[in-house]
Amino acid sequence: LFAVLVTLYEEPEKPDSALDFLKHHLGVSAPENPEIEALRLEVAETKEKYEAVLEENIKLKAKVKVY
């Protein structure tokens, strides 16, 4: 921790968030990237669509069994 704080102190261009700097250098988490957030949103939407298709599939299979 001390070494990371020294690195922050010696940084010529100070970061916007010291906490994010510490997290990044300690390996706690990567800085958030707008592209990553967009991909997370896309994954969530795809999961919702998948669930809807599964439900529709079950309903159609039930209809086929009736005939």
CHARMM-style PDB file with segment names, atoms N, HN, CA, C and O in Angstrom:
ATOM      1  N   LEU     1       0.837  -1.195   0.000  1.00  0.00      PROA
ATOM      2  CA  LEU     1       0.000   0.000   0.000  1.00  0.00      PROA
ATOM      3  C   LEU     1       0.879   1.255   0.000  1.00  0.00      PROA
ATOM      4  O   LEU     1       0.616   2.218  -0.720  1.00  0.00      PROA
ATOM      5  N   PHE     2       1.914   1.217   0.814  1.00  0.00      PROA
ATOM      6  HN  PHE     2       2.128   0.434   1.398  1.00  0.00      PROA
ATOM      7  CA  PHE     2       2.809   2.371   0.888  1.00  0.00      PROA
ATOM      8  C   PHE     2       3.440   2.661  -0.466  1.00  0.00      PROA
ATOM      9  O   PHE     2       3.537   3.817  -0.878  1.00  0.00      PROA
ATOM     10  N   ALA     3       3.868   1.612  -1.155  1.00  0.00      PROA
ATOM     11  HN  ALA     3       3.790   0.673  -0.821  1.00  0.00      PROA
ATOM     12  CA  ALA     3       4.513   1.788  -2.464  1.00  0.00      PROA
ATOM     13  C   ALA     3       3.537   2.400  -3.470  1.00  0.00      PROA
ATOM     14  O   ALA     3       3.930   3.228  -4.292  1.00  0.00      PROA
ATOM     15  N   VAL     4       2.289   2.002  -3.407  1.00  0.00      PROA
ATOM     16  HN  VAL     4       1.970   1.329  -2.740  1.00  0.00      PROA
ATOM     17  CA  VAL     4       1.288   2.551  -4.330  1.00  0.00      PROA
ATOM     18  C   VAL     4       1.031   4.021  -4.008  1.00  0.00      PROA
ATOM     19  O   VAL     4       0.884   4.840  -4.915  1.00  0.00      PROA
ATOM     20  N   LEU     5       0.977   4.356  -2.722  1.00  0.00      PROA
ATOM     21  HN  LEU     5       1.096   3.691  -1.985  1.00  0.00      PROA
ATOM     22  CA  LEU     5       0.796   5.757  -2.340  1.00  0.00      PROA
ATOM     23  C   LEU     5       1.974   6.616  -2.797  1.00  0.00      PROA
ATOM     24  O   LEU     5       1.785   7.755  -3.226  1.00  0.00      PROA
ATOM     25  N   VAL     6       3.175   6.078  -2.707  1.00  0.00      PROA
ATOM     26  HN  VAL     6       3.329   5.153  -2.359  1.00  0.00      PROA
ATOM     27  CA  VAL     6       4.361   6.802  -3.192  1.00  0.00      PROA
ATOM     28  C   VAL     6       4.259   6.988  -4.703  1.00  0.00      PROA
ATOM     29  O   VAL     6       4.581   8.056  -5.223  1.00  0.00      PROA
ATOM     30  N   THR     7       3.814   5.951  -5.403  1.00  0.00      PROA
ATOM     31  HN  THR     7       3.553   5.083  -4.980  1.00  0.00      PROA
ATOM     32  CA  THR     7       3.639   6.043  -6.854  1.00  0.00      PROA
ATOM     33  C   THR     7       2.632   7.131  -7.197  1.00  0.00      PROA
ATOM     34  O   THR     7       2.836   7.901  -8.136  1.00  0.00      PROA
ATOM     35  N   LEU     8       1.555   7.192  -6.442  1.00  0.00      PROA
ATOM     36  HN  LEU     8       1.390   6.567  -5.680  1.00  0.00      PROA
ATOM     37  CA  LEU     8       0.544   8.229  -6.670  1.00  0.00      PROA
ATOM     38  C   LEU     8       1.134   9.617  -6.429  1.00  0.00      PROA
ATOM     39  O   LEU     8       0.883  10.546  -7.197  1.00  0.00      PROA
ATOM     40  N   TYR     9       1.903   9.750  -5.378  1.00  0.00      PROA
ATOM     41  HN  TYR     9       2.107   8.996  -4.754  1.00  0.00      PROA
ATOM     42  CA  TYR     9       2.539  11.026  -5.052  1.00  0.00      PROA
ATOM     43  C   TYR     9       3.500  11.465  -6.153  1.00  0.00      PROA
ATOM     44  O   TYR     9       3.579  12.648  -6.485  1.00  0.00      PROA
ATOM     45  N   GLU    10       4.227  10.501  -6.717  1.00  0.00      PROA
ATOM     46  HN  GLU    10       4.162   9.540  -6.448  1.00  0.00      PROA
ATOM     47  CA  GLU    10       5.229  10.819  -7.733  1.00  0.00      PROA
ATOM     48  C   GLU    10       4.655  10.932  -9.135  1.00  0.00      PROA
ATOM     49  O   GLU    10       5.364  11.308 -10.069  1.00  0.00      PROA
ATOM     50  N   GLU    11       3.376  10.610  -9.291  1.00  0.00      PROA
ATOM     51  HN  GLU    11       2.800  10.305  -8.533  1.00  0.00      PROA
ATOM     52  CA  GLU    11       2.726  10.677 -10.604  1.00  0.00      PROA
ATOM     53  C   GLU    11       2.718  12.122 -11.100  1.00  0.00      PROA
ATOM     54  O   GLU    11       2.198  13.001 -10.412  1.00  0.00      PROA
ATOM     55  N   PRO    12       3.293  12.388 -12.298  1.00  0.00      PROA
ATOM     56  CA  PRO    12       3.330  13.775 -12.793  1.00  0.00      PROA
ATOM     57  C   PRO    12       1.928  14.332 -13.100  1.00  0.00      PROA
ATOM     58  O   PRO    12       1.643  15.494 -12.810  1.00  0.00      PROA
ATOM     59  N   GLU    13       1.075  13.515 -13.674  1.00  0.00      PROA
ATOM     60  HN  GLU    13       1.306  12.571 -13.910  1.00  0.00      PROA
ATOM     61  CA  GLU    13      -0.302  13.945 -13.950  1.00  0.00      PROA
ATOM     62  C   GLU    13      -1.220  13.210 -12.985  1.00  0.00      PROA
ATOM     63  O   GLU    13      -1.438  12.005 -13.115  1.00  0.00      PROA
ATOM     64  N   LYS    14      -1.746  13.934 -12.029  1.00  0.00      PROA
ATOM     65  HN  LYS    14      -1.569  14.913 -11.923  1.00  0.00      PROA
ATOM     66  CA  LYS    14      -2.574  13.318 -11.005  1.00  0.00      PROA
ATOM     67  C   LYS    14      -3.883  12.812 -11.617  1.00  0.00      PROA
ATOM     68  O   LYS    14      -4.495  13.503 -12.432  1.00  0.00      PROA
ATOM     69  N   PRO    15      -4.314  11.607 -11.227  1.00  0.00      PROA
ATOM     70  CA  PRO    15      -5.572  11.061 -11.748  1.00  0.00      PROA
ATOM     71  C   PRO    15      -6.765  11.804 -11.154  1.00  0.00      PROA
ATOM     72  O   PRO    15      -6.649  12.471 -10.126  1.00  0.00      PROA
ATOM     73  N   ASP    16      -7.912  11.676 -11.818  1.00  0.00      PROA
ATOM     74  HN  ASP    16      -8.006  11.134 -12.653  1.00  0.00      PROA
ATOM     75  CA  ASP    16      -9.131  12.315 -11.330  1.00  0.00      PROA
ATOM     76  C   ASP    16      -9.574  11.720  -9.998  1.00  0.00      PROA
ATOM     77  O   ASP    16     -10.077  12.430  -9.128  1.00  0.00      PROA
ATOM     78  N   SER    17      -9.385  10.430  -9.850  1.00  0.00      PROA
ATOM     79  HN  SER    17      -8.976   9.853 -10.557  1.00  0.00      PROA
ATOM     80  CA  SER    17      -9.820   9.750  -8.635  1.00  0.00      PROA
ATOM     81  C   SER    17      -8.650   8.969  -8.037  1.00  0.00      PROA
ATOM     82  O   SER    17      -8.144   8.020  -8.637  1.00  0.00      PROA
ATOM     83  N   ALA    18      -8.238   9.383  -6.856  1.00  0.00      PROA
ATOM     84  HN  ALA    18      -8.648  10.154  -6.369  1.00  0.00      PROA
ATOM     85  CA  ALA    18      -7.147   8.681  -6.182  1.00  0.00      PROA
ATOM     86  C   ALA    18      -7.577   7.268  -5.804  1.00  0.00      PROA
ATOM     87  O   ALA    18      -6.767   6.341  -5.826  1.00  0.00      PROA
ATOM     88  N   LEU    19      -8.845   7.105  -5.460  1.00  0.00      PROA
ATOM     89  HN  LEU    19      -9.504   7.858  -5.443  1.00  0.00      PROA
ATOM     90  CA  LEU    19      -9.343   5.786  -5.088  1.00  0.00      PROA
ATOM     91  C   LEU    19      -9.270   4.813  -6.261  1.00  0.00      PROA
ATOM     92  O   LEU    19      -8.864   3.663  -6.092  1.00  0.00      PROA
ATOM     93  N   ASP    20      -9.664   5.271  -7.448  1.00  0.00      PROA
ATOM     94  HN  ASP    20      -9.994   6.205  -7.586  1.00  0.00      PROA
ATOM     95  CA  ASP    20      -9.562   4.420  -8.640  1.00  0.00      PROA
ATOM     96  C   ASP    20      -8.108   4.074  -8.943  1.00  0.00      PROA
ATOM     97  O   ASP    20      -7.800   2.950  -9.340  1.00  0.00      PROA
ATOM     98  N   PHE    21      -7.222   5.041  -8.754  1.00  0.00      PROA
ATOM     99  HN  PHE    21      -7.472   5.954  -8.431  1.00  0.00      PROA
ATOM    100  CA  PHE    21      -5.794   4.803  -8.954  1.00  0.00      PROA
ATOM    101  C   PHE    21      -5.306   3.693  -8.021  1.00  0.00      PROA
ATOM    102  O   PHE    21      -4.595   2.783  -8.446  1.00  0.00      PROA
ATOM    103  N   LEU    22      -5.694   3.777  -6.747  1.00  0.00      PROA
ATOM    104  HN  LEU    22      -6.272   4.516  -6.401  1.00  0.00      PROA
ATOM    105  CA  LEU    22      -5.286   2.764  -5.772  1.00  0.00      PROA
ATOM    106  C   LEU    22      -5.867   1.396  -6.122  1.00  0.00      PROA
ATOM    107  O   LEU    22      -5.163   0.388  -6.071  1.00  0.00      PROA
ATOM    108  N   LYS    23      -7.144   1.362  -6.474  1.00  0.00      PROA
ATOM    109  HN  LYS    23      -7.717   2.181  -6.515  1.00  0.00      PROA
ATOM    110  CA  LYS    23      -7.775   0.095  -6.844  1.00  0.00      PROA
ATOM    111  C   LYS    23      -7.071  -0.539  -8.036  1.00  0.00      PROA
ATOM    112  O   LYS    23      -6.818  -1.743  -8.051  1.00  0.00      PROA
ATOM    113  N   HSD    24      -6.758   0.284  -9.033  1.00  0.00      PROA
ATOM    114  HN  HSD    24      -6.964   1.262  -9.020  1.00  0.00      PROA
ATOM    115  CA  HSD    24      -6.100  -0.223 -10.233  1.00  0.00      PROA
ATOM    116  C   HSD    24      -4.726  -0.799  -9.902  1.00  0.00      PROA
ATOM    117  O   HSD    24      -4.382  -1.888 -10.361  1.00  0.00      PROA
ATOM    118  N   HSD    25      -3.949  -0.081  -9.116  1.00  0.00      PROA
ATOM    119  HN  HSD    25      -4.228   0.804  -8.743  1.00  0.00      PROA
ATOM    120  CA  HSD    25      -2.588  -0.524  -8.809  1.00  0.00      PROA
ATOM    121  C   HSD    25      -2.548  -1.659  -7.794  1.00  0.00      PROA
ATOM    122  O   HSD    25      -1.562  -2.393  -7.720  1.00  0.00      PROA
ATOM    123  N   LEU    26      -3.606  -1.807  -7.018  1.00  0.00      PROA
ATOM    124  HN  LEU    26      -4.407  -1.212  -7.078  1.00  0.00      PROA
ATOM    125  CA  LEU    26      -3.665  -2.921  -6.075  1.00  0.00      PROA
ATOM    126  C   LEU    26      -4.348  -4.133  -6.684  1.00  0.00      PROA
ATOM    127  O   LEU    26      -4.386  -5.201  -6.074  1.00  0.00      PROA
ATOM    128  N   GLY    27      -4.888  -3.972  -7.886  1.00  0.00      PROA
ATOM    129  HN  GLY    27      -4.858  -3.104  -8.382  1.00  0.00      PROA
ATOM    130  CA  GLY    27      -5.505  -5.096  -8.573  1.00  0.00      PROA
ATOM    131  C   GLY    27      -6.909  -5.403  -8.098  1.00  0.00      PROA
ATOM    132  O   GLY    27      -7.430  -6.483  -8.373  1.00  0.00      PROA
ATOM    133  N   VAL    28      -7.531  -4.474  -7.389  1.00  0.00      PROA
ATOM    134  HN  VAL    28      -7.107  -3.596  -7.166  1.00  0.00      PROA
ATOM    135  CA  VAL    28      -8.877  -4.705  -6.881  1.00  0.00      PROA
ATOM    136  C   VAL    28      -9.874  -4.730  -8.026  1.00  0.00      PROA
ATOM    137  O   VAL    28     -10.702  -5.637  -8.114  1.00  0.00      PROA
ATOM    138  N   SER    29      -9.799  -3.754  -8.888  1.00  0.00      PROA
ATOM    139  HN  SER    29      -9.126  -3.018  -8.817  1.00  0.00      PROA
ATOM    140  CA  SER    29     -10.704  -3.726 -10.037  1.00  0.00      PROA
ATOM    141  C   SER    29     -10.098  -2.874 -11.132  1.00  0.00      PROA
ATOM    142  O   SER    29      -9.301  -1.969 -10.886  1.00  0.00      PROA
ATOM    143  N   ALA    30     -10.496  -3.189 -12.329  1.00  0.00      PROA
ATOM    144  HN  ALA    30     -11.143  -3.924 -12.529  1.00  0.00      PROA
ATOM    145  CA  ALA    30     -10.040  -2.407 -13.470  1.00  0.00      PROA
ATOM    146  C   ALA    30     -10.898  -1.157 -13.566  1.00  0.00      PROA
ATOM    147  O   ALA    30     -12.061  -1.177 -13.162  1.00  0.00      PROA
ATOM    148  N   PRO    31     -10.355  -0.083 -14.085  1.00  0.00      PROA
ATOM    149  CA  PRO    31     -11.171   1.110 -14.242  1.00  0.00      PROA
ATOM    150  C   PRO    31     -12.320   0.836 -15.212  1.00  0.00      PROA
ATOM    151  O   PRO    31     -12.154   0.147 -16.218  1.00  0.00      PROA
ATOM    152  N   GLU    32     -13.471   1.384 -14.891  1.00  0.00      PROA
ATOM    153  HN  GLU    32     -13.606   1.944 -14.073  1.00  0.00      PROA
ATOM    154  CA  GLU    32     -14.644   1.158 -15.725  1.00  0.00      PROA
ATOM    155  C   GLU    32     -14.462   1.851 -17.075  1.00  0.00      PROA
ATOM    156  O   GLU    32     -13.980   2.980 -17.165  1.00  0.00      PROA
ATOM    157  N   ASN    33     -14.852   1.153 -18.078  1.00  0.00      PROA
ATOM    158  HN  ASN    33     -15.243   0.236 -18.005  1.00  0.00      PROA
ATOM    159  CA  ASN    33     -14.733   1.631 -19.442  1.00  0.00      PROA
ATOM    160  C   ASN    33     -16.149   1.700 -20.010  1.00  0.00      PROA
ATOM    161  O   ASN    33     -16.924   0.764 -19.816  1.00  0.00      PROA
ATOM    162  N   PRO    34     -16.507   2.771 -20.701  1.00  0.00      PROA
ATOM    163  CA  PRO    34     -17.852   2.855 -21.268  1.00  0.00      PROA
ATOM    164  C   PRO    34     -18.169   1.677 -22.191  1.00  0.00      PROA
ATOM    165  O   PRO    34     -19.319   1.247 -22.279  1.00  0.00      PROA
ATOM    166  N   GLU    35     -17.157   1.163 -22.872  1.00  0.00      PROA
ATOM    167  HN  GLU    35     -16.223   1.513 -22.800  1.00  0.00      PROA
ATOM    168  CA  GLU    35     -17.372   0.018 -23.761  1.00  0.00      PROA
ATOM    169  C   GLU    35     -17.756  -1.223 -22.957  1.00  0.00      PROA
ATOM    170  O   GLU    35     -18.603  -2.008 -23.382  1.00  0.00      PROA
ATOM    171  N   ILE    36     -17.132  -1.393 -21.804  1.00  0.00      PROA
ATOM    172  HN  ILE    36     -16.443  -0.755 -21.459  1.00  0.00      PROA
ATOM    173  CA  ILE    36     -17.449  -2.535 -20.943  1.00  0.00      PROA
ATOM    174  C   ILE    36     -18.888  -2.433 -20.457  1.00  0.00      PROA
ATOM    175  O   ILE    36     -19.617  -3.425 -20.449  1.00  0.00      PROA
ATOM    176  N   GLU    37     -19.294  -1.246 -20.055  1.00  0.00      PROA
ATOM    177  HN  GLU    37     -18.702  -0.440 -20.061  1.00  0.00      PROA
ATOM    178  CA  GLU    37     -20.666  -1.052 -19.590  1.00  0.00      PROA
ATOM    179  C   GLU    37     -21.658  -1.321 -20.717  1.00  0.00      PROA
ATOM    180  O   GLU    37     -22.716  -1.903 -20.478  1.00  0.00      PROA
ATOM    181  N   ALA    38     -21.335  -0.910 -21.929  1.00  0.00      PROA
ATOM    182  HN  ALA    38     -20.476  -0.437 -22.123  1.00  0.00      PROA
ATOM    183  CA  ALA    38     -22.207  -1.171 -23.076  1.00  0.00      PROA
ATOM    184  C   ALA    38     -22.319  -2.672 -23.333  1.00  0.00      PROA
ATOM    185  O   ALA    38     -23.397  -3.170 -23.658  1.00  0.00      PROA
ATOM    186  N   LEU    39     -21.218  -3.385 -23.189  1.00  0.00      PROA
ATOM    187  HN  LEU    39     -20.342  -2.981 -22.925  1.00  0.00      PROA
ATOM    188  CA  LEU    39     -21.243  -4.839 -23.373  1.00  0.00      PROA
ATOM    189  C   LEU    39     -22.066  -5.523 -22.291  1.00  0.00      PROA
ATOM    190  O   LEU    39     -22.790  -6.477 -22.573  1.00  0.00      PROA
ATOM    191  N   ARG    40     -21.961  -5.046 -21.059  1.00  0.00      PROA
ATOM    192  HN  ARG    40     -21.373  -4.271 -20.830  1.00  0.00      PROA
ATOM    193  CA  ARG    40     -22.775  -5.601 -19.976  1.00  0.00      PROA
ATOM    194  C   ARG    40     -24.260  -5.407 -20.252  1.00  0.00      PROA
ATOM    195  O   ARG    40     -25.068  -6.309 -20.032  1.00  0.00      PROA
ATOM    196  N   LEU    41     -24.605  -4.231 -20.733  1.00  0.00      PROA
ATOM    197  HN  LEU    41     -23.948  -3.498 -20.912  1.00  0.00      PROA
ATOM    198  CA  LEU    41     -25.993  -3.948 -21.073  1.00  0.00      PROA
ATOM    199  C   LEU    41     -26.464  -4.859 -22.203  1.00  0.00      PROA
ATOM    200  O   LEU    41     -27.580  -5.379 -22.163  1.00  0.00      PROA
ATOM    201  N   GLU    42     -25.622  -5.050 -23.198  1.00  0.00      PROA
ATOM    202  HN  GLU    42     -24.716  -4.628 -23.230  1.00  0.00      PROA
ATOM    203  CA  GLU    42     -25.966  -5.928 -24.318  1.00  0.00      PROA
ATOM    204  C   GLU    42     -26.168  -7.372 -23.844  1.00  0.00      PROA
ATOM    205  O   GLU    42     -27.077  -8.059 -24.311  1.00  0.00      PROA
ATOM    206  N   VAL    43     -25.334  -7.822 -22.933  1.00  0.00      PROA
ATOM    207  HN  VAL    43     -24.596  -7.264 -22.554  1.00  0.00      PROA
ATOM    208  CA  VAL    43     -25.470  -9.178 -22.391  1.00  0.00      PROA
ATOM    209  C   VAL    43     -26.791  -9.311 -21.639  1.00  0.00      PROA
ATOM    210  O   VAL    43     -27.487 -10.316 -21.783  1.00  0.00      PROA
ATOM    211  N   ALA    44     -27.136  -8.315 -20.849  1.00  0.00      PROA
ATOM    212  HN  ALA    44     -26.570  -7.499 -20.733  1.00  0.00      PROA
ATOM    213  CA  ALA    44     -28.390  -8.358 -20.096  1.00  0.00      PROA
ATOM    214  C   ALA    44     -29.587  -8.398 -21.042  1.00  0.00      PROA
ATOM    215  O   ALA    44     -30.530  -9.156 -20.817  1.00  0.00      PROA
ATOM    216  N   GLU    45     -29.554  -7.589 -22.093  1.00  0.00      PROA
ATOM    217  HN  GLU    45     -28.787  -6.972 -22.276  1.00  0.00      PROA
ATOM    218  CA  GLU    45     -30.647  -7.577 -23.075  1.00  0.00      PROA
ATOM    219  C   GLU    45     -30.732  -8.919 -23.804  1.00  0.00      PROA
ATOM    220  O   GLU    45     -31.824  -9.427 -24.055  1.00  0.00      PROA
ATOM    221  N   THR    46     -29.595  -9.475 -24.134  1.00  0.00      PROA
ATOM    222  HN  THR    46     -28.708  -9.062 -23.930  1.00  0.00      PROA
ATOM    223  CA  THR    46     -29.579 -10.767 -24.828  1.00  0.00      PROA
ATOM    224  C   THR    46     -30.142 -11.867 -23.937  1.00  0.00      PROA
ATOM    225  O   THR    46     -30.860 -12.745 -24.415  1.00  0.00      PROA
ATOM    226  N   LYS    47     -29.824 -11.828 -22.651  1.00  0.00      PROA
ATOM    227  HN  LYS    47     -29.241 -11.115 -22.262  1.00  0.00      PROA
ATOM    228  CA  LYS    47     -30.380 -12.807 -21.716  1.00  0.00      PROA
ATOM    229  C   LYS    47     -31.901 -12.694 -21.641  1.00  0.00      PROA
ATOM    230  O   LYS    47     -32.598 -13.707 -21.599  1.00  0.00      PROA
ATOM    231  N   GLU    48     -32.415 -11.467 -21.624  1.00  0.00      PROA
ATOM    232  HN  GLU    48     -31.849 -10.643 -21.659  1.00  0.00      PROA
ATOM    233  CA  GLU    48     -33.866 -11.264 -21.585  1.00  0.00      PROA
ATOM    234  C   GLU    48     -34.522 -11.836 -22.844  1.00  0.00      PROA
ATOM    235  O   GLU    48     -35.551 -12.508 -22.771  1.00  0.00      PROA
ATOM    236  N   LYS    49     -33.914 -11.560 -23.992  1.00  0.00      PROA
ATOM    237  HN  LYS    49     -33.078 -11.014 -24.052  1.00  0.00      PROA
ATOM    238  CA  LYS    49     -34.454 -12.079 -25.248  1.00  0.00      PROA
ATOM    239  C   LYS    49     -34.417 -13.603 -25.258  1.00  0.00      PROA
ATOM    240  O   LYS    49     -35.354 -14.245 -25.732  1.00  0.00      PROA
ATOM    241  N   TYR    50     -33.350 -14.176 -24.743  1.00  0.00      PROA
ATOM    242  HN  TYR    50     -32.588 -13.655 -24.358  1.00  0.00      PROA
ATOM    243  CA  TYR    50     -33.203 -15.626 -24.677  1.00  0.00      PROA
ATOM    244  C   TYR    50     -34.313 -16.229 -23.827  1.00  0.00      PROA
ATOM    245  O   TYR    50     -34.925 -17.223 -24.216  1.00  0.00      PROA
ATOM    246  N   GLU    51     -34.571 -15.634 -22.678  1.00  0.00      PROA
ATOM    247  HN  GLU    51     -34.073 -14.826 -22.362  1.00  0.00      PROA
ATOM    248  CA  GLU    51     -35.638 -16.135 -21.802  1.00  0.00      PROA
ATOM    249  C   GLU    51     -36.996 -16.046 -22.497  1.00  0.00      PROA
ATOM    250  O   GLU    51     -37.818 -16.954 -22.374  1.00  0.00      PROA
ATOM    251  N   ALA    52     -37.229 -14.963 -23.218  1.00  0.00      PROA
ATOM    252  HN  ALA    52     -36.561 -14.226 -23.318  1.00  0.00      PROA
ATOM    253  CA  ALA    52     -38.492 -14.809 -23.937  1.00  0.00      PROA
ATOM    254  C   ALA    52     -38.638 -15.880 -25.020  1.00  0.00      PROA
ATOM    255  O   ALA    52     -39.722 -16.435 -25.203  1.00  0.00      PROA
ATOM    256  N   VAL    53     -37.568 -16.165 -25.723  1.00  0.00      PROA
ATOM    257  HN  VAL    53     -36.688 -15.714 -25.573  1.00  0.00      PROA
ATOM    258  CA  VAL    53     -37.597 -17.192 -26.771  1.00  0.00      PROA
ATOM    259  C   VAL    53     -37.829 -18.566 -26.150  1.00  0.00      PROA
ATOM    260  O   VAL    53     -38.555 -19.383 -26.716  1.00  0.00      PROA
ATOM    261  N   LEU    54     -37.228 -18.829 -25.005  1.00  0.00      PROA
ATOM    262  HN  LEU    54     -36.638 -18.165 -24.545  1.00  0.00      PROA
ATOM    263  CA  LEU    54     -37.447 -20.105 -24.333  1.00  0.00      PROA
ATOM    264  C   LEU    54     -38.921 -20.279 -23.947  1.00  0.00      PROA
ATOM    265  O   LEU    54     -39.498 -21.351 -24.133  1.00  0.00      PROA
ATOM    266  N   GLU    55     -39.514 -19.221 -23.413  1.00  0.00      PROA
ATOM    267  HN  GLU    55     -39.045 -18.350 -23.263  1.00  0.00      PROA
ATOM    268  CA  GLU    55     -40.931 -19.284 -23.040  1.00  0.00      PROA
ATOM    269  C   GLU    55     -41.803 -19.527 -24.271  1.00  0.00      PROA
ATOM    270  O   GLU    55     -42.730 -20.337 -24.234  1.00  0.00      PROA
ATOM    271  N   GLU    56     -41.501 -18.825 -25.353  1.00  0.00      PROA
ATOM    272  HN  GLU    56     -40.748 -18.167 -25.383  1.00  0.00      PROA
ATOM    273  CA  GLU    56     -42.263 -19.008 -26.583  1.00  0.00      PROA
ATOM    274  C   GLU    56     -42.097 -20.437 -27.099  1.00  0.00      PROA
ATOM    275  O   GLU    56     -43.059 -21.039 -27.576  1.00  0.00      PROA
ATOM    276  N   ASN    57     -40.900 -20.974 -27.006  1.00  0.00      PROA
ATOM    277  HN  ASN    57     -40.119 -20.485 -26.618  1.00  0.00      PROA
ATOM    278  CA  ASN    57     -40.626 -22.338 -27.445  1.00  0.00      PROA
ATOM    279  C   ASN    57     -41.473 -23.335 -26.651  1.00  0.00      PROA
ATOM    280  O   ASN    57     -42.047 -24.260 -27.226  1.00  0.00      PROA
ATOM    281  N   ILE    58     -41.549 -23.149 -25.347  1.00  0.00      PROA
ATOM    282  HN  ILE    58     -41.083 -22.397 -24.880  1.00  0.00      PROA
ATOM    283  CA  ILE    58     -42.345 -24.040 -24.501  1.00  0.00      PROA
ATOM    284  C   ILE    58     -43.818 -23.974 -24.894  1.00  0.00      PROA
ATOM    285  O   ILE    58     -44.491 -25.002 -24.976  1.00  0.00      PROA
ATOM    286  N   LYS    59     -44.310 -22.769 -25.135  1.00  0.00      PROA
ATOM    287  HN  LYS    59     -43.763 -21.935 -25.069  1.00  0.00      PROA
ATOM    288  CA  LYS    59     -45.714 -22.606 -25.527  1.00  0.00      PROA
ATOM    289  C   LYS    59     -45.987 -23.269 -26.878  1.00  0.00      PROA
ATOM    290  O   LYS    59     -47.019 -23.919 -27.051  1.00  0.00      PROA
ATOM    291  N   LEU    60     -45.080 -23.110 -27.822  1.00  0.00      PROA
ATOM    292  HN  LEU    60     -44.242 -22.582 -27.681  1.00  0.00      PROA
ATOM    293  CA  LEU    60     -45.270 -23.711 -29.144  1.00  0.00      PROA
ATOM    294  C   LEU    60     -45.201 -25.229 -29.078  1.00  0.00      PROA
ATOM    295  O   LEU    60     -45.948 -25.914 -29.777  1.00  0.00      PROA
ATOM    296  N   LYS    61     -44.323 -25.756 -28.255  1.00  0.00      PROA
ATOM    297  HN  LYS    61     -43.716 -25.199 -27.687  1.00  0.00      PROA
ATOM    298  CA  LYS    61     -44.247 -27.209 -28.080  1.00  0.00      PROA
ATOM    299  C   LYS    61     -45.551 -27.743 -27.481  1.00  0.00      PROA
ATOM    300  O   LYS    61     -46.021 -28.817 -27.856  1.00  0.00      PROA
ATOM    301  N   ALA    62     -46.117 -26.998 -26.566  1.00  0.00      PROA
ATOM    302  HN  ALA    62     -45.735 -26.126 -26.261  1.00  0.00      PROA
ATOM    303  CA  ALA    62     -47.385 -27.401 -25.967  1.00  0.00      PROA
ATOM    304  C   ALA    62     -48.494 -27.401 -27.022  1.00  0.00      PROA
ATOM    305  O   ALA    62     -49.341 -28.294 -27.031  1.00  0.00      PROA
ATOM    306  N   LYS    63     -48.490 -26.417 -27.898  1.00  0.00      PROA
ATOM    307  HN  LYS    63     -47.802 -25.692 -27.891  1.00  0.00      PROA
ATOM    308  CA  LYS    63     -49.496 -26.353 -28.976  1.00  0.00      PROA
ATOM    309  C   LYS    63     -49.345 -27.550 -29.930  1.00  0.00      PROA
ATOM    310  O   LYS    63     -50.337 -28.136 -30.364  1.00  0.00      PROA
ATOM    311  N   VAL    64     -48.108 -27.898 -30.243  1.00  0.00      PROA
ATOM    312  HN  VAL    64     -47.302 -27.422 -29.891  1.00  0.00      PROA
ATOM    313  CA  VAL    64     -47.842 -29.008 -31.157  1.00  0.00      PROA
ATOM    314  C   VAL    64     -48.341 -30.315 -30.539  1.00  0.00      PROA
ATOM    315  O   VAL    64     -48.891 -31.159 -31.246  1.00  0.00      PROA
ATOM    316  N   LYS    65     -48.155 -30.493 -29.228  1.00  0.00      PROA
ATOM    317  HN  LYS    65     -47.707 -29.808 -28.653  1.00  0.00      PROA
ATOM    318  CA  LYS    65     -48.612 -31.704 -28.560  1.00  0.00      PROA
ATOM    319  C   LYS    65     -50.143 -31.835 -28.611  1.00  0.00      PROA
ATOM    320  O   LYS    65     -50.674 -32.943 -28.679  1.00  0.00      PROA
ATOM    321  N   VAL    66     -50.832 -30.711 -28.579  1.00  0.00      PROA
ATOM    322  HN  VAL    66     -50.400 -29.811 -28.524  1.00  0.00      PROA
ATOM    323  CA  VAL    66     -52.296 -30.718 -28.596  1.00  0.00      PROA
ATOM    324  C   VAL    66     -52.780 -31.233 -29.961  1.00  0.00      PROA
ATOM    325  O   VAL    66     -53.766 -31.967 -30.025  1.00  0.00      PROA
ATOM    326  N   TYR    67     -52.113 -30.863 -31.026  1.00  0.00      PROA
ATOM    327  HN  TYR    67     -51.312 -30.266 -30.974  1.00  0.00      PROA
ATOM    328  CA  TYR    67     -52.539 -31.275 -32.367  1.00  0.00      PROA
ATOM    329  C   TYR    67     -52.043 -32.648 -32.607  1.00  0.00      PROA
ATOM    330  OT1 TYR    67     -52.279 -33.212 -33.675  1.00  0.00      PROA
TER     331      TYR     67
END
